[in-house]
Amino acid sequence: MIEQVIFFKQDVIRMLGKNKFRILFIWLSRAFIGCFYYRFERGMFLALGRFYSVLRVLFYPFFTLVQVYTNMDIHYKANIQGGLLVLHPAVGIVISAKATIGKNLTLVGGNVIGFGSGEKQEFRIGNNCSLGANAVVIGPLVLADNIKIGASACVVKSCDLKGAVLVGVPAKPLKS
């Protein structure tokens, strides 16, 4: 639970950017509430384990209202490091339970990070990655650090090139 509080602090610092006075405005934003909701649920899951899945049923109507407001459906089993930044959550964000995501992920909006098939395979996105508007990542796959995924790209294969720019459907590294 403490780890999720630390990660949420990192999320808020990224949301604030250079202007620390933005805290007066962002605490009611969709991105702030969506990140808080995910960190709270993730912390409860880590603290209570399988019992949280049962306890969660009692609060399901409230959680559904939060998801409707934020347009962010981030599964509490998804392992996301600190520094999550969602720029336009009104377009919608979905992150699968099987995803393991490094620090400083930037989502522009309309993003889906989902899991196809392959129960035992790895689904990991590295540190400092960003997804353009309506970009989709369908695992299982592994993406290296500092990868940028272009708008409306659909990533279905692993990429081990650090700092690559992936574009197209299906997404491929941009040649320089």
N, C-alpha and C positions, 0 to 999 in steps of 0.2 A: 504494500500500500504506500509506503514511504517513497519507493522508487517512482510510482505513478505521480505523486505530488511533485517530485523533482522534475519529471518529464513535463508535467503540465506547466510548471514555472518556465521551462525552456520553450514550450509552445507559446506562452504569453509574451515572452521576450521577443520571439520572432514576429508575433502579431503586431507588437508595438513599433518595431523598426527603430528608426532614429528618434522619433518623436514620442517621448515617454508620457506626454500628456494625453495621448490617445486612449489611455486606460479609462478616462472619463467616458469615452464613447463605446469602446469595444466590449465592455462587460455584458451588454445586452445583444451583441451581434450574434448571428447564426453560427459563425465559425467558433466564437468563444464558447458558446453554450454547447455546441456539438463536441468540441474537444474536451470540455469539462465532463460532459456526459460519458464519453468514451473512457476517459481516464478514471472516472468514478466506477464505472462498471468493470473495467479491467482490474482495478484495485480490489474491488469486492470479490471478483472471481479468483484472483491470486490469493486473497486472504481466506476465503471460504471453500475454495475448490468446487467439487461437484455439487455441494449443497447449494451453492449460489444459483445454479440452473433451476433448482426447485423453488428457491426463495424468490427468484426473479418473476415468477408467474404472478405473484401478488401485486407487483408493481407494473405489470405489463401495460395496462391502460395509460398510465403516466408516461412510461417510456415511449409508447406509440405517439403520444402527443408531442413529446420532445423531438422525435424523429420527423414528424410532420412539419414542425416549426423550422428545424435546422436543415432539413433535406440531406442529412448525413446518416448513413446506415453503416457504421463501423462496428463490426462484430467484436464482442468483448474478448474473444479468444485470439484475435489478431494481435501479434506482438509488434508494436510500433514504438521505436525509440523516441526520445524527446526532440522537440523542434518541429513538430507537425504544423504546417501552414496551409490553410485553405483560403484561397483568395475570393472565390465566388461560389459559396455553398448553395445558393439559390438554384443553381443548375443541377445539383445533385452529386453526391459522392457515395460510392458503395465500396467497401473493403471486406474481403472474405476472411473467414475465421482462420484459414490455413496460412495466411500471409505473415511473413517475418520481414519487417521493414526497418532499415537503419535510421540514423538520425537525420534531421533536417529534410524531410520529404516535403515538397511543394506540390500542391494540387491546385490547378487553376479553376476547375469546375467541370461538371459533367463526366467525371472520371469513374471508371470501374476497375477495380483490382480484384479479379475473380479467379476461382480455381476450377479448372476443367475436370480432368480425371487423372488418376494415378495416386492412389491413397498414400503410398509410402514415399513419394518423391518430394524433393525440396522445392519450396516456393519462397524465394528470398529476393528482396530488392535492397541494393546497397545504400550507403550513406550519400547524402547531398544530391539526391535524384529529384527530378521535377517532371511532371506530366502536364502537357499542354491541354488546351480546352478539348473536352470530349475524347481524350486519349484513353485507351483501354489496354490493360495488361491481363492476359489470361494464362495462368500457370497450369501445371508446374513448370517453373523456369527459375533461372538465377540471373540477376542483372548486377553488373559491377557497380562500383562507386562512381559518382559524378555523371551519371547518364541523364541526358535530356531526351524526352520523348515528345515529338512534335504533335501539333493539334490534329485530332481525328486519326491518329496512328493506332494500329492494333498490333500489339506485341504478343507473339505466340511462341517465340523461340528465345533461348538464353543468349545473353551477350556478355562476354567477358572483357570487352574493350573499355577500359576506364576512360571516362570523359566522352564517350560516343554520343552522337546525336542520331536517334532512331526516328525514321519517318516512313510513311506509307502504310499500305494494307496489303499483305502483312508487313510489319515494320522491319526495315533493314538499316544498317548503319549508313549514314550519309558519307559519301566519298569526298575527300577534300581535294 
